[in-house]
Amino acid sequence: MFGDEQAEPLVEIGSVKRDAETGRVGVVQRTHDGAVRLQAVSSDERWEVDPEQLRDLTSIELLSARTALANYYSRNRV
């Protein structure tokens, strides 16, 4: 890197993360300008979060989130 440039956060697109500030769980949609955009696992709600506020889910939380996401897609035929 050069000078004051900062790298984009290393967050995998499509991963499921918890926003520690709000407690909401979302799927990583993209990273841009130092922020990460999440989409809720059970709605179309989207929000941006500082990557330092992202937390990994426990195995049980991840299973629950993936089930909610599958249910959302089956109801909305996406």
PDB file of N, CA, C and O in Angstrom, chain B, residues numbered from 101:
ATOM      1  N   MET B 101       0.838  -1.178   0.000  1.00  0.00           N
ATOM      2  CA  MET B 101       0.000   0.000   0.000  1.00  0.00           C
ATOM      3  C   MET B 101       0.880   1.236   0.000  1.00  0.00           C
ATOM      4  O   MET B 101       2.057   1.190   0.358  1.00  0.00           O
ATOM      5  N   PHE B 102       0.290   2.318  -0.402  1.00  0.00           N
ATOM      6  CA  PHE B 102       1.020   3.562  -0.488  1.00  0.00           C
ATOM      7  C   PHE B 102       0.464   4.575   0.498  1.00  0.00           C
ATOM      8  O   PHE B 102      -0.752   4.716   0.630  1.00  0.00           O
ATOM      9  N   GLY B 103       1.346   5.279   1.190  1.00  0.00           N
ATOM     10  CA  GLY B 103       0.946   6.394   2.038  1.00  0.00           C
ATOM     11  C   GLY B 103      -0.148   6.054   3.020  1.00  0.00           C
ATOM     12  O   GLY B 103      -0.026   5.112   3.803  1.00  0.00           O
ATOM     13  N   ASP B 104      -1.239   6.838   2.975  1.00  0.00           N
ATOM     14  CA  ASP B 104      -2.336   6.688   3.923  1.00  0.00           C
ATOM     15  C   ASP B 104      -3.450   5.777   3.428  1.00  0.00           C
ATOM     16  O   ASP B 104      -4.505   5.707   4.058  1.00  0.00           O
ATOM     17  N   GLU B 105      -3.243   5.074   2.314  1.00  0.00           N
ATOM     18  CA  GLU B 105      -4.290   4.195   1.787  1.00  0.00           C
ATOM     19  C   GLU B 105      -4.565   3.074   2.775  1.00  0.00           C
ATOM     20  O   GLU B 105      -3.659   2.549   3.423  1.00  0.00           O
ATOM     21  N   GLN B 106      -5.843   2.724   2.872  1.00  0.00           N
ATOM     22  CA  GLN B 106      -6.231   1.607   3.727  1.00  0.00           C
ATOM     23  C   GLN B 106      -6.863   0.532   2.862  1.00  0.00           C
ATOM     24  O   GLN B 106      -7.584   0.836   1.912  1.00  0.00           O
ATOM     25  N   ALA B 107      -6.598  -0.709   3.186  1.00  0.00           N
ATOM     26  CA  ALA B 107      -7.187  -1.821   2.443  1.00  0.00           C
ATOM     27  C   ALA B 107      -8.645  -1.983   2.830  1.00  0.00           C
ATOM     28  O   ALA B 107      -9.044  -1.676   3.953  1.00  0.00           O
ATOM     29  N   GLU B 108      -9.434  -2.470   1.879  1.00  0.00           N
ATOM     30  CA  GLU B 108     -10.816  -2.812   2.190  1.00  0.00           C
ATOM     31  C   GLU B 108     -10.810  -3.919   3.242  1.00  0.00           C
ATOM     32  O   GLU B 108      -9.907  -4.755   3.248  1.00  0.00           O
ATOM     33  N   PRO B 109     -11.799  -3.936   4.125  1.00  0.00           N
ATOM     34  CA  PRO B 109     -11.834  -4.979   5.160  1.00  0.00           C
ATOM     35  C   PRO B 109     -11.941  -6.371   4.540  1.00  0.00           C
ATOM     36  O   PRO B 109     -12.597  -6.559   3.516  1.00  0.00           O
ATOM     37  N   LEU B 110     -11.300  -7.321   5.164  1.00  0.00           N
ATOM     38  CA  LEU B 110     -11.320  -8.692   4.662  1.00  0.00           C
ATOM     39  C   LEU B 110     -12.524  -9.428   5.240  1.00  0.00           C
ATOM     40  O   LEU B 110     -12.411 -10.182   6.206  1.00  0.00           O
ATOM     41  N   VAL B 111     -13.664  -9.192   4.631  1.00  0.00           N
ATOM     42  CA  VAL B 111     -14.901  -9.837   5.042  1.00  0.00           C
ATOM     43  C   VAL B 111     -15.441 -10.551   3.814  1.00  0.00           C
ATOM     44  O   VAL B 111     -15.618  -9.941   2.759  1.00  0.00           O
ATOM     45  N   GLU B 112     -15.699 -11.827   3.952  1.00  0.00           N
ATOM     46  CA  GLU B 112     -16.131 -12.624   2.814  1.00  0.00           C
ATOM     47  C   GLU B 112     -17.578 -12.301   2.429  1.00  0.00           C
ATOM     48  O   GLU B 112     -18.484 -12.369   3.259  1.00  0.00           O
ATOM     49  N   ILE B 113     -17.777 -11.946   1.148  1.00  0.00           N
ATOM     50  CA  ILE B 113     -19.116 -11.696   0.631  1.00  0.00           C
ATOM     51  C   ILE B 113     -19.915 -12.994   0.762  1.00  0.00           C
ATOM     52  O   ILE B 113     -19.426 -14.064   0.401  1.00  0.00           O
ATOM     53  N   GLY B 114     -21.138 -12.900   1.275  1.00  0.00           N
ATOM     54  CA  GLY B 114     -21.985 -14.071   1.457  1.00  0.00           C
ATOM     55  C   GLY B 114     -21.885 -14.680   2.846  1.00  0.00           C
ATOM     56  O   GLY B 114     -22.688 -15.541   3.203  1.00  0.00           O
ATOM     57  N   SER B 115     -20.902 -14.242   3.635  1.00  0.00           N
ATOM     58  CA  SER B 115     -20.794 -14.771   4.995  1.00  0.00           C
ATOM     59  C   SER B 115     -21.876 -14.150   5.883  1.00  0.00           C
ATOM     60  O   SER B 115     -22.416 -13.087   5.577  1.00  0.00           O
ATOM     61  N   VAL B 116     -22.172 -14.819   6.960  1.00  0.00           N
ATOM     62  CA  VAL B 116     -23.201 -14.354   7.894  1.00  0.00           C
ATOM     63  C   VAL B 116     -22.502 -13.836   9.140  1.00  0.00           C
ATOM     64  O   VAL B 116     -21.687 -14.531   9.746  1.00  0.00           O
ATOM     65  N   LYS B 117     -22.834 -12.596   9.516  1.00  0.00           N
ATOM     66  CA  LYS B 117     -22.166 -11.943  10.638  1.00  0.00           C
ATOM     67  C   LYS B 117     -23.188 -11.279  11.552  1.00  0.00           C
ATOM     68  O   LYS B 117     -24.317 -10.998  11.149  1.00  0.00           O
ATOM     69  N   ARG B 118     -22.768 -11.034  12.794  1.00  0.00           N
ATOM     70  CA  ARG B 118     -23.584 -10.283  13.750  1.00  0.00           C
ATOM     71  C   ARG B 118     -23.027  -8.870  13.853  1.00  0.00           C
ATOM     72  O   ARG B 118     -21.820  -8.670  13.980  1.00  0.00           O
ATOM     73  N   ASP B 119     -23.931  -7.894  13.794  1.00  0.00           N
ATOM     74  CA  ASP B 119     -23.584  -6.497  14.028  1.00  0.00           C
ATOM     75  C   ASP B 119     -23.578  -6.317  15.546  1.00  0.00           C
ATOM     76  O   ASP B 119     -24.637  -6.303  16.175  1.00  0.00           O
ATOM     77  N   ALA B 120     -22.397  -6.181  16.130  1.00  0.00           N
ATOM     78  CA  ALA B 120     -22.280  -6.113  17.593  1.00  0.00           C
ATOM     79  C   ALA B 120     -22.967  -4.885  18.164  1.00  0.00           C
ATOM     80  O   ALA B 120     -23.412  -4.900  19.312  1.00  0.00           O
ATOM     81  N   GLU B 121     -23.057  -3.826  17.377  1.00  0.00           N
ATOM     82  CA  GLU B 121     -23.679  -2.595  17.871  1.00  0.00           C
ATOM     83  C   GLU B 121     -25.189  -2.751  18.035  1.00  0.00           C
ATOM     84  O   GLU B 121     -25.764  -2.251  19.002  1.00  0.00           O
ATOM     85  N   THR B 122     -25.835  -3.445  17.089  1.00  0.00           N
ATOM     86  CA  THR B 122     -27.300  -3.568  17.126  1.00  0.00           C
ATOM     87  C   THR B 122     -27.771  -4.967  17.519  1.00  0.00           C
ATOM     88  O   THR B 122     -28.914  -5.141  17.939  1.00  0.00           O
ATOM     89  N   GLY B 123     -26.892  -5.966  17.385  1.00  0.00           N
ATOM     90  CA  GLY B 123     -27.278  -7.342  17.668  1.00  0.00           C
ATOM     91  C   GLY B 123     -27.934  -8.033  16.486  1.00  0.00           C
ATOM     92  O   GLY B 123     -28.249  -9.220  16.567  1.00  0.00           O
ATOM     93  N   ARG B 124     -28.148  -7.314  15.387  1.00  0.00           N
ATOM     94  CA  ARG B 124     -28.793  -7.918  14.214  1.00  0.00           C
ATOM     95  C   ARG B 124     -27.814  -8.819  13.470  1.00  0.00           C
ATOM     96  O   ARG B 124     -26.601  -8.614  13.503  1.00  0.00           O
ATOM     97  N   VAL B 125     -28.374  -9.820  12.801  1.00  0.00           N
ATOM     98  CA  VAL B 125     -27.594 -10.773  12.024  1.00  0.00           C
ATOM     99  C   VAL B 125     -27.890 -10.528  10.554  1.00  0.00           C
ATOM    100  O   VAL B 125     -29.043 -10.345  10.165  1.00  0.00           O
ATOM    101  N   GLY B 126     -26.833 -10.526   9.734  1.00  0.00           N
ATOM    102  CA  GLY B 126     -27.035 -10.285   8.320  1.00  0.00           C
ATOM    103  C   GLY B 126     -26.011 -10.990   7.456  1.00  0.00           C
ATOM    104  O   GLY B 126     -24.970 -11.448   7.927  1.00  0.00           O
ATOM    105  N   VAL B 127     -26.341 -11.063   6.171  1.00  0.00           N
ATOM    106  CA  VAL B 127     -25.466 -11.644   5.165  1.00  0.00           C
ATOM    107  C   VAL B 127     -24.651 -10.501   4.557  1.00  0.00           C
ATOM    108  O   VAL B 127     -25.210  -9.474   4.171  1.00  0.00           O
ATOM    109  N   VAL B 128     -23.343 -10.678   4.473  1.00  0.00           N
ATOM    110  CA  VAL B 128     -22.480  -9.652   3.898  1.00  0.00           C
ATOM    111  C   VAL B 128     -22.776  -9.539   2.409  1.00  0.00           C
ATOM    112  O   VAL B 128     -22.641 -10.507   1.660  1.00  0.00           O
ATOM    113  N   GLN B 129     -23.184  -8.332   1.986  1.00  0.00           N
ATOM    114  CA  GLN B 129     -23.507  -8.072   0.587  1.00  0.00           C
ATOM    115  C   GLN B 129     -22.328  -7.471  -0.171  1.00  0.00           C
ATOM    116  O   GLN B 129     -22.057  -7.845  -1.312  1.00  0.00           O
ATOM    117  N   ARG B 130     -21.626  -6.529   0.476  1.00  0.00           N
ATOM    118  CA  ARG B 130     -20.479  -5.891  -0.167  1.00  0.00           C
ATOM    119  C   ARG B 130     -19.691  -5.096   0.863  1.00  0.00           C
ATOM    120  O   ARG B 130     -20.148  -4.862   1.982  1.00  0.00           O
ATOM    121  N   THR B 131     -18.497  -4.690   0.455  1.00  0.00           N
ATOM    122  CA  THR B 131     -17.697  -3.771   1.254  1.00  0.00           C
ATOM    123  C   THR B 131     -17.393  -2.575   0.373  1.00  0.00           C
ATOM    124  O   THR B 131     -17.148  -2.723  -0.824  1.00  0.00           O
ATOM    125  N   HIS B 132     -17.407  -1.382   0.968  1.00  0.00           N
ATOM    126  CA  HIS B 132     -17.147  -0.176   0.189  1.00  0.00           C
ATOM    127  C   HIS B 132     -16.810   0.977   1.121  1.00  0.00           C
ATOM    128  O   HIS B 132     -17.501   1.205   2.114  1.00  0.00           O
ATOM    129  N   ASP B 133     -15.755   1.694   0.800  1.00  0.00           N
ATOM    130  CA  ASP B 133     -15.338   2.863   1.568  1.00  0.00           C
ATOM    131  C   ASP B 133     -15.225   2.588   3.066  1.00  0.00           C
ATOM    132  O   ASP B 133     -15.616   3.417   3.888  1.00  0.00           O
ATOM    133  N   GLY B 134     -14.694   1.433   3.411  1.00  0.00           N
ATOM    134  CA  GLY B 134     -14.470   1.109   4.812  1.00  0.00           C
ATOM    135  C   GLY B 134     -15.690   0.639   5.572  1.00  0.00           C
ATOM    136  O   GLY B 134     -15.616   0.442   6.785  1.00  0.00           O
ATOM    137  N   ALA B 135     -16.816   0.454   4.894  1.00  0.00           N
ATOM    138  CA  ALA B 135     -18.031  -0.038   5.541  1.00  0.00           C
ATOM    139  C   ALA B 135     -18.436  -1.372   4.914  1.00  0.00           C
ATOM    140  O   ALA B 135     -18.044  -1.689   3.791  1.00  0.00           O
ATOM    141  N   VAL B 136     -19.214  -2.134   5.646  1.00  0.00           N
ATOM    142  CA  VAL B 136     -19.725  -3.413   5.160  1.00  0.00           C
ATOM    143  C   VAL B 136     -21.241  -3.316   5.114  1.00  0.00           C
ATOM    144  O   VAL B 136     -21.868  -2.889   6.084  1.00  0.00           O
ATOM    145  N   ARG B 137     -21.835  -3.711   3.990  1.00  0.00           N
ATOM    146  CA  ARG B 137     -23.295  -3.708   3.873  1.00  0.00           C
ATOM    147  C   ARG B 137     -23.812  -5.100   4.174  1.00  0.00           C
ATOM    148  O   ARG B 137     -23.369  -6.084   3.581  1.00  0.00           O
ATOM    149  N   LEU B 138     -24.762  -5.174   5.108  1.00  0.00           N
ATOM    150  CA  LEU B 138     -25.403  -6.431   5.482  1.00  0.00           C
ATOM    151  C   LEU B 138     -26.853  -6.415   5.053  1.00  0.00           C
ATOM    152  O   LEU B 138     -27.475  -5.355   4.973  1.00  0.00           O
ATOM    153  N   GLN B 139     -27.391  -7.592   4.777  1.00  0.00           N
ATOM    154  CA  GLN B 139     -28.827  -7.761   4.546  1.00  0.00           C
ATOM    155  C   GLN B 139     -29.337  -8.731   5.589  1.00  0.00           C
ATOM    156  O   GLN B 139     -28.764  -9.799   5.801  1.00  0.00           O
ATOM    157  N   ALA B 140     -30.427  -8.344   6.239  1.00  0.00           N
ATOM    158  CA  ALA B 140     -31.027  -9.201   7.262  1.00  0.00           C
ATOM    159  C   ALA B 140     -31.338 -10.570   6.675  1.00  0.00           C
ATOM    160  O   ALA B 140     -31.651 -10.688   5.490  1.00  0.00           O
ATOM    161  N   VAL B 141     -31.250 -11.598   7.503  1.00  0.00           N
ATOM    162  CA  VAL B 141     -31.471 -12.959   7.010  1.00  0.00           C
ATOM    163  C   VAL B 141     -32.941 -13.274   6.785  1.00  0.00           C
ATOM    164  O   VAL B 141     -33.255 -14.261   6.120  1.00  0.00           O
ATOM    165  N   SER B 142     -33.850 -12.468   7.317  1.00  0.00           N
ATOM    166  CA  SER B 142     -35.271 -12.796   7.158  1.00  0.00           C
ATOM    167  C   SER B 142     -36.088 -11.637   6.584  1.00  0.00           C
ATOM    168  O   SER B 142     -37.310 -11.612   6.725  1.00  0.00           O
ATOM    169  N   SER B 143     -35.421 -10.682   5.939  1.00  0.00           N
ATOM    170  CA  SER B 143     -36.142  -9.580   5.289  1.00  0.00           C
ATOM    171  C   SER B 143     -35.223  -8.924   4.266  1.00  0.00           C
ATOM    172  O   SER B 143     -34.068  -9.318   4.107  1.00  0.00           O
ATOM    173  N   ASP B 144     -35.746  -7.928   3.582  1.00  0.00           N
ATOM    174  CA  ASP B 144     -34.952  -7.188   2.606  1.00  0.00           C
ATOM    175  C   ASP B 144     -34.202  -6.019   3.237  1.00  0.00           C
ATOM    176  O   ASP B 144     -33.550  -5.249   2.532  1.00  0.00           O
ATOM    177  N   GLU B 145     -34.287  -5.880   4.557  1.00  0.00           N
ATOM    178  CA  GLU B 145     -33.628  -4.769   5.238  1.00  0.00           C
ATOM    179  C   GLU B 145     -32.112  -4.847   5.047  1.00  0.00           C
ATOM    180  O   GLU B 145     -31.499  -5.903   5.201  1.00  0.00           O
ATOM    181  N   ARG B 146     -31.533  -3.699   4.707  1.00  0.00           N
ATOM    182  CA  ARG B 146     -30.079  -3.609   4.542  1.00  0.00           C
ATOM    183  C   ARG B 146     -29.547  -2.468   5.385  1.00  0.00           C
ATOM    184  O   ARG B 146     -30.233  -1.468   5.599  1.00  0.00           O
ATOM    185  N   TRP B 147     -28.321  -2.621   5.863  1.00  0.00           N
ATOM    186  CA  TRP B 147     -27.693  -1.540   6.611  1.00  0.00           C
ATOM    187  C   TRP B 147     -26.185  -1.658   6.476  1.00  0.00           C
ATOM    188  O   TRP B 147     -25.659  -2.710   6.113  1.00  0.00           O
ATOM    189  N   GLU B 148     -25.500  -0.566   6.773  1.00  0.00           N
ATOM    190  CA  GLU B 148     -24.044  -0.551   6.729  1.00  0.00           C
ATOM    191  C   GLU B 148     -23.491  -0.521   8.144  1.00  0.00           C
ATOM    192  O   GLU B 148     -24.086   0.049   9.058  1.00  0.00           O
ATOM    193  N   VAL B 149     -22.342  -1.150   8.294  1.00  0.00           N
ATOM    194  CA  VAL B 149     -21.730  -1.275   9.612  1.00  0.00           C
ATOM    195  C   VAL B 149     -20.212  -1.160   9.471  1.00  0.00           C
ATOM    196  O   VAL B 149     -19.640  -1.529   8.446  1.00  0.00           O
ATOM    197  N   ASP B 150     -19.590  -0.653  10.495  1.00  0.00           N
ATOM    198  CA  ASP B 150     -18.133  -0.602  10.572  1.00  0.00           C
ATOM    199  C   ASP B 150     -17.643  -2.047  10.704  1.00  0.00           C
ATOM    200  O   ASP B 150     -18.157  -2.785  11.545  1.00  0.00           O
ATOM    201  N   PRO B 151     -16.673  -2.467   9.905  1.00  0.00           N
ATOM    202  CA  PRO B 151     -16.211  -3.862   9.973  1.00  0.00           C
ATOM    203  C   PRO B 151     -15.706  -4.277  11.352  1.00  0.00           C
ATOM    204  O   PRO B 151     -15.716  -5.464  11.680  1.00  0.00           O
ATOM    205  N   GLU B 152     -15.268  -3.323  12.157  1.00  0.00           N
ATOM    206  CA  GLU B 152     -14.809  -3.656  13.505  1.00  0.00           C
ATOM    207  C   GLU B 152     -15.969  -4.069  14.415  1.00  0.00           C
ATOM    208  O   GLU B 152     -15.747  -4.645  15.479  1.00  0.00           O
ATOM    209  N   GLN B 153     -17.202  -3.776  14.001  1.00  0.00           N
ATOM    210  CA  GLN B 153     -18.384  -4.140  14.784  1.00  0.00           C
ATOM    211  C   GLN B 153     -18.927  -5.520  14.415  1.00  0.00           C
ATOM    212  O   GLN B 153     -19.886  -5.987  15.030  1.00  0.00           O
ATOM    213  N   LEU B 154     -18.331  -6.175  13.427  1.00  0.00           N
ATOM    214  CA  LEU B 154     -18.818  -7.484  12.992  1.00  0.00           C
ATOM    215  C   LEU B 154     -18.271  -8.589  13.887  1.00  0.00           C
ATOM    216  O   LEU B 154     -17.105  -8.578  14.280  1.00  0.00           O
ATOM    217  N   ARG B 155     -19.132  -9.529  14.194  1.00  0.00           N
ATOM    218  CA  ARG B 155     -18.746 -10.679  15.012  1.00  0.00           C
ATOM    219  C   ARG B 155     -19.159 -11.964  14.301  1.00  0.00           C
ATOM    220  O   ARG B 155     -20.177 -12.005  13.610  1.00  0.00           O
ATOM    221  N   ASP B 156     -18.364 -13.002  14.477  1.00  0.00           N
ATOM    222  CA  ASP B 156     -18.730 -14.317  13.962  1.00  0.00           C
ATOM    223  C   ASP B 156     -19.858 -14.884  14.812  1.00  0.00           C
ATOM    224  O   ASP B 156     -20.014 -14.521  15.977  1.00  0.00           O
ATOM    225  N   LEU B 157     -20.632 -15.767  14.224  1.00  0.00           N
ATOM    226  CA  LEU B 157     -21.720 -16.420  14.937  1.00  0.00           C
ATOM    227  C   LEU B 157     -21.234 -17.749  15.499  1.00  0.00           C
ATOM    228  O   LEU B 157     -20.306 -18.360  14.968  1.00  0.00           O
ATOM    229  N   THR B 158     -21.866 -18.185  16.570  1.00  0.00           N
ATOM    230  CA  THR B 158     -21.599 -19.528  17.074  1.00  0.00           C
ATOM    231  C   THR B 158     -22.210 -20.520  16.092  1.00  0.00           C
ATOM    232  O   THR B 158     -22.973 -20.124  15.211  1.00  0.00           O
ATOM    233  N   SER B 159     -21.890 -21.783  16.232  1.00  0.00           N
ATOM    234  CA  SER B 159     -22.433 -22.813  15.335  1.00  0.00           C
ATOM    235  C   SER B 159     -23.960 -22.834  15.378  1.00  0.00           C
ATOM    236  O   SER B 159     -24.611 -22.960  14.341  1.00  0.00           O
ATOM    237  N   ILE B 160     -24.523 -22.713  16.562  1.00  0.00           N
ATOM    238  CA  ILE B 160     -25.984 -22.739  16.709  1.00  0.00           C
ATOM    239  C   ILE B 160     -26.606 -21.491  16.094  1.00  0.00           C
ATOM    240  O   ILE B 160     -27.635 -21.575  15.425  1.00  0.00           O
ATOM    241  N   GLU B 161     -25.983 -20.330  16.318  1.00  0.00           N
ATOM    242  CA  GLU B 161     -26.491 -19.089  15.722  1.00  0.00           C
ATOM    243  C   GLU B 161     -26.429 -19.146  14.202  1.00  0.00           C
ATOM    244  O   GLU B 161     -27.344 -18.683  13.522  1.00  0.00           O
ATOM    245  N   LEU B 162     -25.352 -19.714  13.671  1.00  0.00           N
ATOM    246  CA  LEU B 162     -25.201 -19.831  12.224  1.00  0.00           C
ATOM    247  C   LEU B 162     -26.251 -20.766  11.635  1.00  0.00           C
ATOM    248  O   LEU B 162     -26.823 -20.469  10.587  1.00  0.00           O
ATOM    249  N   LEU B 163     -26.506 -21.872  12.285  1.00  0.00           N
ATOM    250  CA  LEU B 163     -27.549 -22.793  11.833  1.00  0.00           C
ATOM    251  C   LEU B 163     -28.912 -22.102  11.827  1.00  0.00           C
ATOM    252  O   LEU B 163     -29.676 -22.241  10.872  1.00  0.00           O
ATOM    253  N   SER B 164     -29.213 -21.364  12.881  1.00  0.00           N
ATOM    254  CA  SER B 164     -30.471 -20.635  12.969  1.00  0.00           C
ATOM    255  C   SER B 164     -30.580 -19.588  11.861  1.00  0.00           C
ATOM    256  O   SER B 164     -31.636 -19.441  11.246  1.00  0.00           O
ATOM    257  N   ALA B 165     -29.493 -18.862  11.606  1.00  0.00           N
ATOM    258  CA  ALA B 165     -29.492 -17.830  10.566  1.00  0.00           C
ATOM    259  C   ALA B 165     -29.667 -18.447   9.185  1.00  0.00           C
ATOM    260  O   ALA B 165     -30.403 -17.912   8.356  1.00  0.00           O
ATOM    261  N   ARG B 166     -29.004 -19.557   8.935  1.00  0.00           N
ATOM    262  CA  ARG B 166     -29.135 -20.210   7.624  1.00  0.00           C
ATOM    263  C   ARG B 166     -30.545 -20.751   7.427  1.00  0.00           C
ATOM    264  O   ARG B 166     -31.070 -20.714   6.314  1.00  0.00           O
ATOM    265  N   THR B 167     -31.163 -21.251   8.489  1.00  0.00           N
ATOM    266  CA  THR B 167     -32.548 -21.719   8.404  1.00  0.00           C
ATOM    267  C   THR B 167     -33.480 -20.549   8.107  1.00  0.00           C
ATOM    268  O   THR B 167     -34.375 -20.667   7.270  1.00  0.00           O
ATOM    269  N   ALA B 168     -33.276 -19.419   8.786  1.00  0.00           N
ATOM    270  CA  ALA B 168     -34.094 -18.222   8.537  1.00  0.00           C
ATOM    271  C   ALA B 168     -33.917 -17.747   7.103  1.00  0.00           C
ATOM    272  O   ALA B 168     -34.886 -17.338   6.465  1.00  0.00           O
ATOM    273  N   LEU B 169     -32.703 -17.793   6.594  1.00  0.00           N
ATOM    274  CA  LEU B 169     -32.433 -17.373   5.227  1.00  0.00           C
ATOM    275  C   LEU B 169     -33.109 -18.303   4.227  1.00  0.00           C
ATOM    276  O   LEU B 169     -33.701 -17.833   3.256  1.00  0.00           O
ATOM    277  N   ALA B 170     -33.031 -19.606   4.444  1.00  0.00           N
ATOM    278  CA  ALA B 170     -33.698 -20.570   3.556  1.00  0.00           C
ATOM    279  C   ALA B 170     -35.209 -20.367   3.582  1.00  0.00           C
ATOM    280  O   ALA B 170     -35.861 -20.423   2.539  1.00  0.00           O
ATOM    281  N   ASN B 171     -35.768 -20.132   4.768  1.00  0.00           N
ATOM    282  CA  ASN B 171     -37.210 -19.878   4.873  1.00  0.00           C
ATOM    283  C   ASN B 171     -37.590 -18.604   4.136  1.00  0.00           C
ATOM    284  O   ASN B 171     -38.612 -18.566   3.449  1.00  0.00           O
ATOM    285  N   TYR B 172     -36.781 -17.561   4.270  1.00  0.00           N
ATOM    286  CA  TYR B 172     -37.044 -16.294   3.593  1.00  0.00           C
ATOM    287  C   TYR B 172     -37.077 -16.513   2.068  1.00  0.00           C
ATOM    288  O   TYR B 172     -37.992 -16.051   1.387  1.00  0.00           O
ATOM    289  N   TYR B 173     -36.061 -17.226   1.544  1.00  0.00           N
ATOM    290  CA  TYR B 173     -36.013 -17.468   0.104  1.00  0.00           C
ATOM    291  C   TYR B 173     -37.178 -18.331  -0.375  1.00  0.00           C
ATOM    292  O   TYR B 173     -37.702 -18.105  -1.466  1.00  0.00           O
ATOM    293  N   SER B 174     -37.587 -19.308   0.419  1.00  0.00           N
ATOM    294  CA  SER B 174     -38.692 -20.158  -0.008  1.00  0.00           C
ATOM    295  C   SER B 174     -40.017 -19.400  -0.005  1.00  0.00           C
ATOM    296  O   SER B 174     -40.876 -19.659  -0.848  1.00  0.00           O
ATOM    297  N   ARG B 175     -40.194 -18.466   0.934  1.00  0.00           N
ATOM    298  CA  ARG B 175     -41.424 -17.659   0.961  1.00  0.00           C
ATOM    299  C   ARG B 175     -41.467 -16.639  -0.157  1.00  0.00           C
ATOM    300  O   ARG B 175     -42.541 -16.311  -0.662  1.00  0.00           O
ATOM    301  N   ASN B 176     -40.315 -16.137  -0.545  1.00  0.00           N
ATOM    302  CA  ASN B 176     -40.246 -15.061  -1.533  1.00  0.00           C
ATOM    303  C   ASN B 176     -39.813 -15.540  -2.920  1.00  0.00           C
ATOM    304  O   ASN B 176     -39.694 -14.737  -3.846  1.00  0.00           O
ATOM    305  N   ARG B 177     -39.585 -16.811  -3.060  1.00  0.00           N
ATOM    306  CA  ARG B 177     -39.232 -17.409  -4.353  1.00  0.00           C
ATOM    307  C   ARG B 177     -38.112 -16.648  -5.058  1.00  0.00           C
ATOM    308  O   ARG B 177     -38.191 -16.360  -6.252  1.00  0.00           O
ATOM    309  N   VAL B 178     -37.075 -16.333  -4.298  1.00  0.00           N
ATOM    310  CA  VAL B 178     -35.941 -15.588  -4.853  1.00  0.00           C
ATOM    311  C   VAL B 178     -34.950 -16.556  -5.450  1.00  0.00           C
ATOM    312  O   VAL B 178     -33.918 -16.137  -5.974  1.00  0.00           O
TER     313      VAL B 178
END
